[in-house]
């Protein structure tokens, strides 16, 4: 028998996942005037090209002096993917993006929280093939939250296994 990994069907992915949320925090630099003029548009454009959808700005709920943030100031960007765009993004994430991550050995199973959500963080957006390193001058980190339809951790882990998510090998 061969050890080939069975590729999940698009219908299986759509039936198993509720949504995928991609977010990027820009709070550290959002107070700088030069950031607002140059880099904010670049982050917005990069996220839109990665997901195929326009990001939604997320304002600060309250002012925090230590972080130099004011209430109402944009501190992040969020995109919620559902349906066909969610399936396309998941397939690109598993087949193209994760293998491009430097020193990637698999996703830690502890990245699945008690509600079954798989949380993946990227230190830079350059691992996505849609980003051109020559035109993208600002490097930022982003988080990807994959929410399955089941809300139990053990069942969610089985769903992600079935969908071909590359987890670390148990020693």
N, C-alpha and C positions, 0 to 999 in steps of 0.2 A: 504494500500500500504506500501511496505517496504522502508526504507531509505537507502538501500544498495547503495554503490557507484559503478557505472558501471566502470569496468576496461577497459581502452582503448586497442584497438588492436595494435599489433606491426606495422601493416601497417599504422594506423592512426598516430602513433608517427613519423614514417619515412616520411610520407607525410607532416606533420606539421612542422618539425624541419629541418633547414638547416645544422647546425653543433653544436657541443659542444666543447668549448675550456677550457682546464684545465691548470692552470699555477701556478707556485710557485716561489716567489721571494727569492733569496738567497744572494742578494747584500750586506747585512750587514756583513755577515761573509765570503764572498768570498775572501777577501783580506788576511785573516788569512791562514798561511801555513798549520796548523793542520786541518783546515776545508777542504782544497783541498784534503788532503791525506785520511781522514776518512769519513767525513759527506757527501761530494758531491756524492760519490758513493752510499751512503745509500739513499739520497734523490732521486737520479736517479732511483735506484732499487724500492723504494716505489712507485714512480709515475708510473713506468712501470707496477707494479703489480696491482695498482688501476685501470688503464685504459686499460691494455692489449696491450699497444703500447709504443715504445721507445720515451722518451722525446727529444725534440729538444732544445739545448742550445741557449739562447738568450744573445748576447753580448751587452755591454753598447755602446751607440751611441757616447757619448762624456765623457770626464773626468770631474768629480765633486769632488773637493778637500774636501768639507764638508762631503761627504759620503765615502771618501777614495776609490773612484772607478776610474778606468782608462779606456780609450777608448779600446774596444775590449775584456775587461775582462767579463767573464760569470757572469751575475747578476740574471739570471732566467732560468727556464725551462718551455717549453710549449708543449702541446699535443693538436692536433685538431682531433676530432673524427667525422666521417661521416658514414653513412650506418648502417650496422649491429652492429658494435661496439658502435655507438652512441645510438642506441635503447637499447642495453644491459646495457650501462652505465646509461641511463636515468631511466630505470626500477629499477636498483639497487639503484640509488640515491633516488628515491621517495618511494620505498617500504622498503628498508633496512636501508640506511644510515641516512636519515633525522629523522626517529623515534629514532635512537640511539643517536642523539645529545642531550646533557644535557639541560633540561628546554626548550625543543622545543615546541613552541605554534603555529607554522606556519610561513611561509615566508611572510614578509611584502610586500604589493603590491607596495610600493615605490621602491622596488628592480628592478622593470622593468623600463628601461630608455626610452627616447623618441623614439628610434628606435625599441623598442619592445624586446630588449635583457634582459633576466632575469639574474641578477648577484647575486651569492651566495658565501659567504666567510666562510671558516672553519678555526678555530683557531688551530686545530691540525689534523693530518692525521689519528689519531687513531680511528676515528669514522667509517672508512671503514673496513669492515670485512676481507679484504685481508691482512691487516697489523697485524703482530704478535707483541704485545708490548714487548715481551721478546727479540726479535731479532732486533727490530727497536730502536736504541739508540738515534737517533736525532729526535726531534719534530719540525715540521715546519708547517706553515699555507699555505693554498692554496685557489685559487679562481676558481669557475666554472661559465662560461658564456654560457648560453643556448640561441642560436640564432634561432628564428623562421623564417619561409619563408616570413611571412608578416612583413612589416616595419612600421606599425602603432601601437602605444601603446595600444589603446583600443582593436583592433583586436587581438593583441598578448596576451593580458590578457585573452580574451575569449578562445584562443587556449590553453593556459596553464591550464585554468579551465577544459576544455574538456579532457585534457590529465591526469587530476587527480593530479595536483600539489597542495600540501597542503598549502593554503594561510591562513593567520590569519583571524579569524572571525571578521567581522565589528561589532562595539559596538553601 
